[in-house]
Amino acid sequence: MNADGLAVRCQNIVKIYDTGDQKVTALDQVNLDIAMGELMMLVGPSGCGKTTLISVIAGILDQDSGSCELFGENLITMPSNDKLNFRAKNVGFVFQAFNLLPSLNAAENVSVPLVINGMKRAEAERKASRVLEQVGLGERLTSLPAQLSGGQQQRVAIARALVHNPKLIVCDEPTSALDHETGHTVMALLKDVALQKDRALVIVTHDARVFNFADRIAEMDDGHIIKVVDSANGTQTSLKEAL
């Protein structure tokens, strides 16, 4: 744990995509701190930079300038192998497209992070089965992704992000394919994880039904964080104050 109790510190993050014909600034001098034990939500219109920001935070994407520290470590300065190992141990990512391996059943998909981290396959699948039961899929352990509904695939992806007890869980629209009841069950599970003092969650969502689970909500627009709202008391920090 870093000395100031932060899980994430992003300072002046800039990310520019070169599309060939033009350059698109996806993130423009973004500053954001996420505390240990916090569930931070990122909201805003499509294309405003939310997914790019969480990809930088998780170490999946390198920024063009600025710094992003994860638990006190600057991933962009790490050698590739060290970065991969750090992410494998410390980060769980729920992709909007799920990214399940089609030839593996639910338990096998969820066990992948454990196997990557050195756990024996049989033990990894047992632990994966327990987490799948927590998200309501105890009867679908041997089902292939093609045999599951979109909502079930999403829960498999969430279980995979949780199974290795990462210190940071990053989710891109984790409730988009879930009904109201299941969405609240999954968010309650994620919230329990976030409440642990050495963990943090950052969630991109358009789903207003789950906003009440957030500790703070950061609103983005056009590559900027324009305001941050504390969900507990409704206090709002403007961009200038947030920086």
C-alpha positions as a printed Julia matrix, in Angstrom:
243×3 Matrix{Float64}:
   0.0     0.0     0.0
   1.39    3.4    -0.91
   1.86    5.93    1.84
  -1.03    8.22    0.97
  -3.6     5.4     0.86
  -4.28    5.69   -2.84
  -4.93    2.76   -5.13
  -4.72    4.91   -8.28
  -3.21    8.3    -8.99
  -3.56    9.69  -12.51
  -1.87   13.0   -13.23
  -2.18   14.96  -16.47
  -2.97   11.87  -18.55
  -3.04   12.44  -22.3
  -3.91    9.76  -24.85
  -4.1    10.51  -28.57
  -5.24    8.04  -31.22
  -3.78    8.44  -34.69
  -6.48    7.3   -37.1
  -4.38    8.05  -40.18
  -6.44   10.95  -41.46
  -6.55   12.74  -38.13
  -5.5    12.57  -34.51
  -8.17   12.16  -31.85
  -7.48   13.23  -28.28
  -9.24   10.6   -26.14
  -7.86   11.87  -22.82
  -6.83   15.48  -22.29
  -4.9    16.26  -19.09
  -6.96   13.89  -16.93
  -6.38   13.89  -13.18
  -8.02   11.33  -10.91
  -7.26    9.74   -7.54
  -8.98    6.56   -6.33
  -8.59    5.64   -2.69
  -8.11    2.22   -1.17
 -11.52    0.83   -0.21
 -13.34    3.01   -2.75
 -15.79    2.2    -5.5
 -15.4     4.89   -8.15
 -17.79    5.1   -11.1
 -17.0     6.83  -14.39
 -20.02    8.14  -16.29
 -20.56   10.21  -19.4
 -21.59    9.94  -23.06
 -20.22    7.29  -25.39
 -16.85    8.25  -26.81
 -15.92   10.61  -23.98
 -12.82    8.63  -22.94
 -14.1     6.38  -20.13
 -12.89    3.07  -21.56
  -9.58    4.59  -22.59
  -9.06    5.86  -19.03
  -9.75    2.53  -17.37
  -7.48    0.81  -19.89
  -4.66    3.17  -18.9
  -5.38    2.63  -15.21
  -5.29   -1.16  -15.65
  -2.05   -1.04  -17.62
  -3.64   -2.4   -20.79
  -2.97    0.83  -22.67
  -0.03    3.23  -22.35
  -0.72    6.94  -22.13
   1.18    9.38  -24.35
   2.05   11.7   -21.48
   1.34   12.16  -17.81
   1.7     9.53  -15.1
  -0.58    6.84  -13.7
   0.48    5.05  -10.53
  -1.22    1.84   -9.42
  -0.54    1.02   -5.76
   2.5     3.28   -5.95
   3.89    1.63   -9.1
   4.23    3.43  -12.43
   3.4     0.66  -14.9
   4.61    2.51  -17.99
   8.19    2.41  -16.68
   8.15   -1.35  -15.94
   9.79   -3.92  -18.21
   7.13   -5.81  -20.19
   7.39   -9.07  -18.23
   7.27   -7.28  -14.87
   4.23   -5.32  -16.04
   2.43   -8.48  -17.15
   3.17  -10.2   -13.85
   2.06   -7.16  -11.84
  -1.21   -6.95  -13.75
  -1.83  -10.69  -13.48
  -1.55  -10.51   -9.71
  -3.12   -7.16   -8.93
  -5.74   -6.34  -11.59
  -9.05   -7.95  -12.53
 -10.7    -6.57  -15.68
 -14.31   -7.09  -16.78
 -14.4    -6.33  -20.5
 -17.62   -5.07  -22.08
 -17.25   -7.75  -24.76
 -16.63  -10.39  -22.02
 -13.59  -11.89  -23.88
 -14.38  -15.45  -22.77
 -12.42  -18.27  -24.4
 -14.98  -20.14  -26.54
 -13.4   -23.59  -26.13
 -13.36  -23.42  -22.31
 -16.37  -23.98  -20.07
 -17.42  -21.48  -17.41
 -15.27  -22.92  -14.62
 -12.25  -23.19  -16.9
 -12.66  -19.6   -18.11
 -12.86  -18.31  -14.55
  -9.83  -20.36  -13.48
  -7.53  -18.75  -16.08
  -6.15  -15.96  -13.81
  -5.37  -18.52  -11.1
  -3.53  -20.8   -13.52
  -1.57  -17.82  -14.86
  -0.53  -17.07  -11.29
   0.76  -20.62  -10.78
  -2.14  -22.48   -9.15
  -2.66  -26.1   -10.16
  -5.52  -26.54  -12.61
  -7.73  -28.75  -10.42
  -7.46  -26.4    -7.45
  -8.03  -23.39   -9.7
 -11.23  -24.87  -11.1
 -12.51  -25.67   -7.61
 -12.0   -22.07   -6.54
 -13.52  -20.84   -9.81
 -16.6   -22.98   -9.15
 -17.09  -21.36   -5.75
 -16.97  -17.86   -7.24
 -19.4   -18.86  -10.0
 -21.8   -20.04   -7.31
 -21.53  -16.58   -5.71
 -22.73  -14.97   -8.95
 -25.57  -17.46   -9.36
 -24.03  -19.8   -11.93
 -23.42  -22.88   -9.82
 -25.46  -25.0   -12.22
 -23.61  -23.8   -15.35
 -20.02  -24.7   -14.42
 -19.49  -26.94  -17.45
 -21.35  -24.78  -19.97
 -19.42  -23.3   -22.88
 -19.84  -19.55  -23.56
 -22.0   -20.31  -26.63
 -24.42  -22.18  -24.36
 -24.86  -19.18  -22.05
 -27.02  -16.07  -22.41
 -25.41  -12.65  -22.61
 -26.18  -12.0   -18.95
 -24.69  -15.34  -17.92
 -21.55  -14.66  -19.96
 -21.25  -11.31  -18.22
 -21.42  -13.0   -14.81
 -18.7   -15.45  -15.89
 -16.54  -12.47  -16.86
 -17.17  -10.85  -13.48
 -16.33  -14.09  -11.65
 -13.07  -14.29  -13.64
 -12.16  -10.77  -12.51
 -12.83  -11.62   -8.86
 -11.36  -15.12   -8.6
  -7.71  -14.23   -7.89
  -8.56  -11.56   -5.31
  -6.95   -8.67   -7.2
  -6.31   -5.39   -5.43
  -7.95   -3.44   -8.26
 -11.03   -4.5   -10.21
 -11.82   -2.53  -13.36
 -15.23   -3.05  -14.98
 -16.59   -1.79  -18.29
 -20.41   -1.79  -18.14
 -20.67   -4.82  -15.79
 -24.48   -4.69  -15.48
 -25.41   -3.8   -19.07
 -26.69   -7.32  -19.91
 -28.21   -8.06  -16.51
 -31.76   -7.67  -15.26
 -32.42   -5.4   -12.29
 -32.27   -8.08   -9.59
 -29.16   -9.8   -10.93
 -27.46   -6.46  -11.52
 -27.98   -5.49   -7.9
 -26.72   -8.89   -6.71
 -23.54   -8.51   -8.75
 -23.02   -4.91   -7.64
 -23.47   -5.9    -3.99
 -20.77   -8.53   -4.47
 -18.45   -5.99   -6.1
 -19.18   -3.48   -3.34
 -18.2    -6.05   -0.69
 -14.87   -6.41   -2.46
 -14.36   -2.65   -2.61
 -15.01   -2.24    1.1
 -11.82   -4.17    1.9
  -9.24   -1.55    2.86
  -6.54   -2.83    0.49
  -8.81   -3.02   -2.58
 -10.46   -0.6    -4.99
 -12.94   -0.73   -7.85
 -13.43    1.53  -10.83
 -16.53    0.97  -12.94
 -17.61    2.5   -16.25
 -21.38    2.5   -16.48
 -24.42    4.1   -18.1
 -26.7     2.15  -15.73
 -28.33    4.69  -13.4
 -29.88    1.8   -11.44
 -26.51    1.1    -9.79
 -25.23    4.63   -9.15
 -26.12    4.29   -5.46
 -23.38    1.67   -5.04
 -20.65    4.23   -5.82
 -18.63    6.1    -3.22
 -17.85    8.78   -5.79
 -18.95    9.36   -9.38
 -16.64   11.07  -11.86
 -18.39   12.56  -14.88
 -16.43   12.68  -18.12
 -16.98   14.58  -21.34
 -14.76   15.04  -24.39
 -11.66   13.53  -22.77
 -11.97   15.5   -19.54
 -13.26   14.8   -16.03
 -15.65   17.7   -15.56
 -16.86   16.97  -12.02
 -16.66   14.44   -9.21
 -19.65   13.84   -6.93
 -19.44   12.26   -3.48
 -22.4     9.87   -3.39
 -22.69    9.85    0.39
 -23.39   13.55    0.85
 -23.94   14.83   -2.67
 -21.02   17.26   -2.52
 -19.6    18.13   -5.91
 -16.07   18.99   -6.86
 -15.54   20.99  -10.04
 -12.74   20.13  -12.43
 -10.62   23.02  -11.19
 -11.08   21.97   -7.55
 -10.42   18.29   -8.38
  -7.02   19.15   -9.8
